[in-house]
């Protein structure tokens, strides 16, 4: 399993994009104030999960505010344009990550904005309007949580750690293998929100062993790396974004000292 560890000082990428990300997240949060979970119109995409009119409204405002000339666009709610493959910088966006939780009134959903540069996640922002949380960061600046500097936790052993699990994976029984483990399992909806929580030191690790689209995790990966965290795919493949098929095999994220213990817990080489 190949890990990506990078301190903010090792790469200046993404810093200049942070005001744009912050402004776009603020606009998205304002748009979302016009929607209520109990009245929003919900559709079901064939072979995928639900989508609401709120998803599409946020997608529209992000698409207007984020891409500059020469930058590409990749969003769950937009038709994929292969021209993005020719761009050095691409925005990978999930307008509403955790739509199931949004519709159910569970405050574990977010707006997720990631900036990719030469196939790497270099900057990102995650906003959870239900809790009022804002996570923002880049490789060149580090991470802030509600405007204050944040970093991954300093935990060095898995016993006693807080591990964030996919709520849907837990519901399907995929975390039963960890029942009785020495760490605390906390189910959370949005994968972007989980990664942001770990990046801010509010939990110690998270993983998903099922495929995730780039727009699901780009912002969270950028936040993890900016906060001094460790991120890797479970199968050991190189973590590269802006691929023709924009999907990763899965994701494992933790504070770096926990990586060997997490690998053992997951049975990974």
N, C-alpha and C positions, 0 to 999 in steps of 0.2 A: 504494500500500500504506500503510495507516494504522497507525502504531505507538502502543502504549501505553507511556509512560515515566512513572514516578511514584516519587518518593523516599518512604521511610517517614514522613518528617515531614509530608508533604502529606495524609495521611489516617490517622486513628487507628483505623480499622476492624479488628476481629478480635483485638485484643490480649487481651481478656478470655476469648476462646475457647481460647487456647493451652494452658492447663492441661488443659482437657477433651480437646483433641486429643492431647496428650502421654500422658495416662492411657489413652485409647482405643488408641493405637498400642502402648503397653506391654502392654495386655491382649491385643491381636491377636497380638503376637509370642509371648506365652505360649501362646495357643491353638495357634499354628502349630508349636510344639515337639512337639505330639502327632502330627504328620503327617510321613511320609517320602515323598520323591518316588518311590521304587521300589515303594511299596506302596499309595499313595493311590488311591482309586477315581476314575476319570476318565470323564466323559461328553462327548459332543459335541453342542452345541446346534445345531439346524437353522439353516443360514446364518450360523453364527458359529464361534468357536473352541472349544477345550475348556473344560470347567468341572469342578472337583473338589469333593469333600466339604470340603476345606480352604477353598475360596472361600466356601462357604455357611456354614461355622462362623464364619469371620471376619466375614462380613456380619451374622450374628446378634448378635455381641458389639458391633459398631460401632453397629448400629441401636438397641441397648439403651442405650448409653453416650452417644451424641452428641446426638441431637435433644432440645432443650428444648421446653417448651410454646410453640406458635405458630411453630415452625420446620419447614421442609419437608425432604423426603428424596428423593434421587435416587441410585440405586445400580445398578451393572450386574447385581447378583444379586437385585434386588427388582422386583416389578411396579411400573411407573411409575404414580404417583397424580397425576392432573392438578391436584389441590388444591395442589400445590407452587407452581403458577403464581400463586397468590394470596398467597404468603408473601414477605416482604421478605428473610428469611434462609433459606437452603436448604443442606443438606449434600450435596455431590457426592462420591461415594465409589466407589472401585474396591477391593474387599476384597483382591484379589490381581491386580495388574497385571503381566502377563508370565507367564500360566499355562503357556504352552508352555515357557518357560525353567525354570519351577518343576518341571514334570514331567520335563524333560530333565536336571535337575541343574545347570543353568547359573545362576550366582549373579547374575542380572540381573533379578530380579523384586522386587516391593515391595508394601506396603500403602499406599494413597494416600487421603488425607482432605483434602478442600477445603471451605472455607466460602464461600458466595456471599452477597453482600448487595446488594440492588437491582441484580442482574444482573452484578456484578463479583466477581472472585475476590479476597477480602480476607485470607484466612488459610489455611494449609495445613501438612500434615505428611506426610512420606514416610519409611517405615521399610523398610530392606532387612535382613530377619533373617539372610540368608545371609552378609552381610558385617559385620553389626553396626552399620550406619550409620543415623543418625537425622537428618533434616533437618526443621527446624521454623521457621515464621516467619509474620509478618503485616505489613501495610502500616504499622502503627504501631510495630513493634518491630524490624524488620529480620529477619535470618535467622541461625540457629545451625546448625552442623554438628557433631554429637556434642558439643553443649553449648558450643561456642566460636563467637564471632561470625564470620560469613562474608559474602562479597560476590562478585559477578561479577568475572571477571578484568579486568585493565586492558589487555588486548591491543587494539592500535589498527589492526593490519593482518592480513589474512587469510592471507598466506604464513606458514607455521609454526604456524597455529592448529590446535587439536584440535577437530574437528567430530564429534559423535556422530550416527550413522546408525541407522535402524531395522534390526535384524538381519534381519527378514523382508523388508524392502524391498531390502536388499543381496542376499539370497538370490534374489529375483525379478529381479535385474539392473537395478533402478531407479536405482542409483547409478553405473552404468557411465559415464555422461556425465561424471562427475567423476574418472575414472581419470587419473592424471597431474597432478592439480591440485596447487597449491602448499601445500595444507593436508593435514593427516593425518586420514583417515577412520577412525573407530573404531566398529564395529558394537556396539550394545547392545540388549537386549531391550525392557524396559518403557519406554514413553514418559514416564511419571511419573518414573522413576528418571533418565532422561536430562535432563529439565528440572531436577531437583534437583541433579544434578552440575554443570550449567552455572551454576545459581544460587549454588552454593557455590564457584565459581571453579575447579573441578576439570576443566573443559573450557571451550571458548570459545563454542561455538554448537551448535545442533541444529535440524533442521527435518524436517517430514514434509509431503509435498504430497498426501497422501490424507486423506479425512475421518477425524476422531476424535470420539468421543463426549465430552460434557462431563465425565463421570466419569473419563475417561482423563487429562485435562489440568488440571482445576480446581486441584488442589493444586500442581502444578508451575508453573502460571501465577502463582498467589499467591506462591510462593517466588521466582520470577524477578522480579516487580515489587518485592517486599519487599527484594530484594538489589540493587536498582538496575539491573536488566536491562531489555531491550527485548523485547516480545512482540507479534506481529502475525499476522494470517491472510494467506496468500499472495494471495488475490484482492482484498484491500483492504477487505473488509467489516468493520464495526464488531465488535469482540470483545465479545460480550454472552452471558452465561450465563443459565441457567434459562429456556430457550426451549421452546415446545411440542414441537419436534423438537430434542432436546438433542444436536446434532451440529455441529461446526465443519468448515469446508472443508479445514482443514489448519492447521499452526502453524509459525512461524519464530521462533526465540528466540536471542538473542545478547547479548553486551555491547554497549552502545549505539554505541560507536565503530565496530563492525564492520558496522552495518546497511547503509550504502551499498555496501560490498564484497559482502556477502551477497546483496543485491538484484541486483547485476550478475552474480554467479555463477549465480543462479537464473533470470536473464532476466526479472526482474519490474520493473515501472515504478516 
